[in-house]
Amino acid sequence: MSRDFKVAGVFSAMEVAASGLTAERGRMNIIASNLANAQTTKGADGKPYHRLDPVFQSQSVSPDSFDPILRSVNEVKLSGVRQDTTPGQMVYDPGHPDANAQGYVEYPNVNVVTEMVNLMTASRAYEAGVTSIESLKSMAKTAIKIGG
């Protein structure tokens, strides 16, 4: 293998790790929006906020690579956001300005505990991505010292 090919492998690994960081940051932003709107009973459309879910997609990093390992590596990206259509919780609160004729208010379908668990998971995945990039940087520095 040539030296250039090995360097390309390190950069491909960094690209994969960086794509994961970007995806997890987007996931955390969506979770933050869900948490911020957990009590929003009337949005711009006049309806309660509906929880959002991230949609991820993988894409090949190096489809033309001769190395079978690099051909099997995929980046991840946040390809979209979809709305959770689960109905919200109906709470009896006749004094609330958004109460219906029976005195019930529909609150968003956001479960704060679930969102906090999702946030912790995304945060840990982000930390793992940072750790992998730091490891790749360390390996690249060591390789340069050995080769230099």
C-alpha atoms as a printed R data frame, in Angstrom:
    type eleno elety resid chain resno       x      y      z
1   ATOM     1    CA   MET     A     1   0.000  0.000  0.000
2   ATOM     2    CA   SER     A     2   1.229  3.460 -0.754
3   ATOM     3    CA   ARG     A     3   1.670  6.129  1.908
4   ATOM     4    CA   ASP     A     4  -0.988  8.312  0.224
5   ATOM     5    CA   PHE     A     5  -3.533  5.518  0.511
6   ATOM     6    CA   LYS     A     6  -2.912  5.159  4.264
7   ATOM     7    CA   VAL     A     7  -3.349  8.911  4.748
8   ATOM     8    CA   ALA     A     8  -6.613  8.754  2.802
9   ATOM     9    CA   GLY     A     9  -7.793  6.015  5.176
10  ATOM    10    CA   VAL     A    10  -7.160  8.232  8.205
11  ATOM    11    CA   PHE     A    11  -9.049 11.108  6.611
12  ATOM    12    CA   SER     A    12 -11.924  8.805  5.671
13  ATOM    13    CA   ALA     A    13 -12.149  7.646  9.280
14  ATOM    14    CA   MET     A    14 -12.176 11.283 10.428
15  ATOM    15    CA   GLU     A    15 -14.915 12.086  7.922
16  ATOM    16    CA   VAL     A    16 -17.022  9.217  9.273
17  ATOM    17    CA   ALA     A    17 -16.498 10.362 12.873
18  ATOM    18    CA   ALA     A    18 -17.209 13.995 11.945
19  ATOM    19    CA   SER     A    19 -20.427 13.003 10.183
20  ATOM    20    CA   GLY     A    20 -21.521 11.259 13.372
21  ATOM    21    CA   LEU     A    21 -20.771 14.395 15.399
22  ATOM    22    CA   THR     A    22 -22.827 16.517 13.028
23  ATOM    23    CA   ALA     A    23 -25.731 14.058 13.101
24  ATOM    24    CA   GLU     A    24 -25.719 13.836 16.907
25  ATOM    25    CA   ARG     A    25 -25.578 17.629 17.225
26  ATOM    26    CA   GLY     A    26 -28.642 17.849 14.992
27  ATOM    27    CA   ARG     A    27 -30.349 15.163 17.086
28  ATOM    28    CA   MET     A    28 -29.615 17.135 20.269
29  ATOM    29    CA   ASN     A    29 -31.096 20.286 18.693
30  ATOM    30    CA   ILE     A    30 -34.300 18.413 17.854
31  ATOM    31    CA   ILE     A    31 -34.501 17.018 21.397
32  ATOM    32    CA   ALA     A    32 -33.950 20.528 22.801
33  ATOM    33    CA   SER     A    33 -36.867 21.759 20.678
34  ATOM    34    CA   ASN     A    34 -39.052 18.942 22.001
35  ATOM    35    CA   LEU     A    35 -38.146 19.783 25.599
36  ATOM    36    CA   ALA     A    36 -38.647 23.520 25.073
37  ATOM    37    CA   ASN     A    37 -42.142 22.901 23.695
38  ATOM    38    CA   ALA     A    38 -43.255 20.202 26.146
39  ATOM    39    CA   GLN     A    39 -45.983 22.520 27.478
40  ATOM    40    CA   THR     A    40 -46.868 24.372 24.246
41  ATOM    41    CA   THR     A    41 -50.611 23.845 23.864
42  ATOM    42    CA   LYS     A    42 -51.082 26.181 20.914
43  ATOM    43    CA   GLY     A    43 -48.593 26.645 18.088
44  ATOM    44    CA   ALA     A    44 -48.738 28.878 15.028
45  ATOM    45    CA   ASP     A    45 -51.256 26.472 13.486
46  ATOM    46    CA   GLY     A    46 -53.472 26.671 16.597
47  ATOM    47    CA   LYS     A    47 -52.711 23.069 17.580
48  ATOM    48    CA   PRO     A    48 -50.475 21.631 20.311
49  ATOM    49    CA   TYR     A    49 -46.809 21.071 19.547
50  ATOM    50    CA   HIS     A    50 -46.024 17.621 18.161
51  ATOM    51    CA   ARG     A    51 -42.808 15.889 19.053
52  ATOM    52    CA   LEU     A    52 -40.157 15.725 16.327
53  ATOM    53    CA   ASP     A    53 -37.991 12.718 15.485
54  ATOM    54    CA   PRO     A    54 -34.681 12.862 13.591
55  ATOM    55    CA   VAL     A    55 -34.308 10.757 10.452
56  ATOM    56    CA   PHE     A    56 -30.800  9.478  9.736
57  ATOM    57    CA   GLN     A    57 -29.368  8.150  6.496
58  ATOM    58    CA   SER     A    58 -26.089  6.419  5.760
59  ATOM    59    CA   GLN     A    59 -24.004  7.095  2.706
60  ATOM    60    CA   SER     A    60 -20.871  5.409  1.427
61  ATOM    61    CA   VAL     A    61 -17.631  7.271  2.127
62  ATOM    62    CA   SER     A    62 -15.492  5.803 -0.612
63  ATOM    63    CA   PRO     A    63 -17.514  3.736 -3.084
64  ATOM    64    CA   ASP     A    64 -14.621  3.587 -5.605
65  ATOM    65    CA   SER     A    65 -12.038  2.429 -3.072
66  ATOM    66    CA   PHE     A    66 -10.026 -0.705 -3.797
67  ATOM    67    CA   ASP     A    67  -9.831 -1.464 -0.089
68  ATOM    68    CA   PRO     A    68 -12.836 -3.656  0.929
69  ATOM    69    CA   ILE     A    69 -12.814 -2.175  4.452
70  ATOM    70    CA   LEU     A    70 -13.147  1.385  3.169
71  ATOM    71    CA   ARG     A    71 -15.914  0.307  0.793
72  ATOM    72    CA   SER     A    72 -17.984 -0.924  3.723
73  ATOM    73    CA   VAL     A    73 -17.647  2.291  5.770
74  ATOM    74    CA   ASN     A    74 -20.561  4.693  5.749
75  ATOM    75    CA   GLU     A    75 -21.048  8.231  6.946
76  ATOM    76    CA   VAL     A    76 -24.261  9.149  8.680
77  ATOM    77    CA   LYS     A    77 -26.245 12.295  8.108
78  ATOM    78    CA   LEU     A    78 -29.400 13.823  9.468
79  ATOM    79    CA   SER     A    79 -31.538 13.612  6.352
80  ATOM    80    CA   GLY     A    80 -34.720 15.031  7.790
81  ATOM    81    CA   VAL     A    81 -37.123 15.484 10.633
82  ATOM    82    CA   ARG     A    82 -40.509 13.821 10.930
83  ATOM    83    CA   GLN     A    83 -43.380 14.702 13.191
84  ATOM    84    CA   ASP     A    84 -44.569 12.137 15.729
85  ATOM    85    CA   THR     A    85 -48.301 11.748 15.101
86  ATOM    86    CA   THR     A    86 -49.065 10.174 18.483
87  ATOM    87    CA   PRO     A    87 -51.923 12.104 20.102
88  ATOM    88    CA   GLY     A    88 -51.097 14.380 23.019
89  ATOM    89    CA   GLN     A    89 -52.255 13.901 26.582
90  ATOM    90    CA   MET     A    90 -55.670 15.295 27.494
91  ATOM    91    CA   VAL     A    91 -55.631 17.015 30.898
92  ATOM    92    CA   TYR     A    92 -58.702 18.350 32.689
93  ATOM    93    CA   ASP     A    93 -58.041 22.059 33.289
94  ATOM    94    CA   PRO     A    94 -61.216 24.096 32.662
95  ATOM    95    CA   GLY     A    95 -59.456 27.368 33.580
96  ATOM    96    CA   HIS     A    96 -56.811 26.999 30.857
97  ATOM    97    CA   PRO     A    97 -57.298 29.345 27.865
98  ATOM    98    CA   ASP     A    98 -56.908 26.409 25.454
99  ATOM    99    CA   ALA     A    99 -59.449 24.156 27.200
100 ATOM   100    CA   ASN     A   100 -62.149 22.636 25.014
101 ATOM   101    CA   ALA     A   101 -65.886 22.758 25.814
102 ATOM   102    CA   GLN     A   102 -65.505 19.813 28.212
103 ATOM   103    CA   GLY     A   103 -62.649 21.560 30.076
104 ATOM   104    CA   TYR     A   104 -59.832 19.386 28.686
105 ATOM   105    CA   VAL     A   105 -56.561 20.734 27.299
106 ATOM   106    CA   GLU     A   106 -54.486 18.732 24.839
107 ATOM   107    CA   TYR     A   107 -50.819 18.896 25.802
108 ATOM   108    CA   PRO     A   108 -47.983 17.954 23.437
109 ATOM   109    CA   ASN     A   109 -47.029 14.317 22.983
110 ATOM   110    CA   VAL     A   110 -43.623 15.017 24.547
111 ATOM   111    CA   ASN     A   111 -42.518 12.791 27.424
112 ATOM   112    CA   VAL     A   112 -39.835 14.782 29.258
113 ATOM   113    CA   VAL     A   113 -38.222 11.677 30.797
114 ATOM   114    CA   THR     A   114 -37.938  9.977 27.399
115 ATOM   115    CA   GLU     A   115 -36.483 13.125 25.861
116 ATOM   116    CA   MET     A   116 -33.900 13.413 28.644
117 ATOM   117    CA   VAL     A   117 -32.851  9.791 28.083
118 ATOM   118    CA   ASN     A   118 -32.594 10.518 24.336
119 ATOM   119    CA   LEU     A   119 -30.507 13.604 25.115
120 ATOM   120    CA   MET     A   120 -28.147 11.600 27.326
121 ATOM   121    CA   THR     A   121 -27.782  8.951 24.611
122 ATOM   122    CA   ALA     A   122 -27.041 11.574 21.960
123 ATOM   123    CA   SER     A   123 -24.564 13.283 24.264
124 ATOM   124    CA   ARG     A   124 -22.725 10.018 24.933
125 ATOM   125    CA   ALA     A   125 -22.623  9.222 21.221
126 ATOM   126    CA   TYR     A   126 -21.205 12.695 20.587
127 ATOM   127    CA   GLU     A   127 -18.549 12.149 23.269
128 ATOM   128    CA   ALA     A   128 -17.641  8.810 21.679
129 ATOM   129    CA   GLY     A   129 -17.219 10.546 18.327
130 ATOM   130    CA   VAL     A   130 -14.934 13.159 19.861
131 ATOM   131    CA   THR     A   131 -12.894 10.392 21.502
132 ATOM   132    CA   SER     A   132 -12.527  8.553 18.196
133 ATOM   133    CA   ILE     A   133 -11.319 11.720 16.459
134 ATOM   134    CA   GLU     A   134  -8.793 12.312 19.252
135 ATOM   135    CA   SER     A   135  -7.580  8.715 18.856
136 ATOM   136    CA   LEU     A   136  -7.249  9.153 15.085
137 ATOM   137    CA   LYS     A   137  -5.269 12.355 15.592
138 ATOM   138    CA   SER     A   138  -2.964 10.592 18.041
139 ATOM   139    CA   MET     A   139  -2.439  7.673 15.644
140 ATOM   140    CA   ALA     A   140  -1.704 10.060 12.769
141 ATOM   141    CA   LYS     A   141   0.863 11.953 14.877
142 ATOM   142    CA   THR     A   142   2.516  8.681 15.855
143 ATOM   143    CA   ALA     A   143   2.582  7.528 12.214
144 ATOM   144    CA   ILE     A   144   4.205 10.789 11.153
145 ATOM   145    CA   LYS     A   145   6.886 10.385 13.832
146 ATOM   146    CA   ILE     A   146   7.561  6.799 12.734
147 ATOM   147    CA   GLY     A   147   7.637  7.669  9.027
148 ATOM   148    CA   GLY     A   148   9.593 10.909  9.454
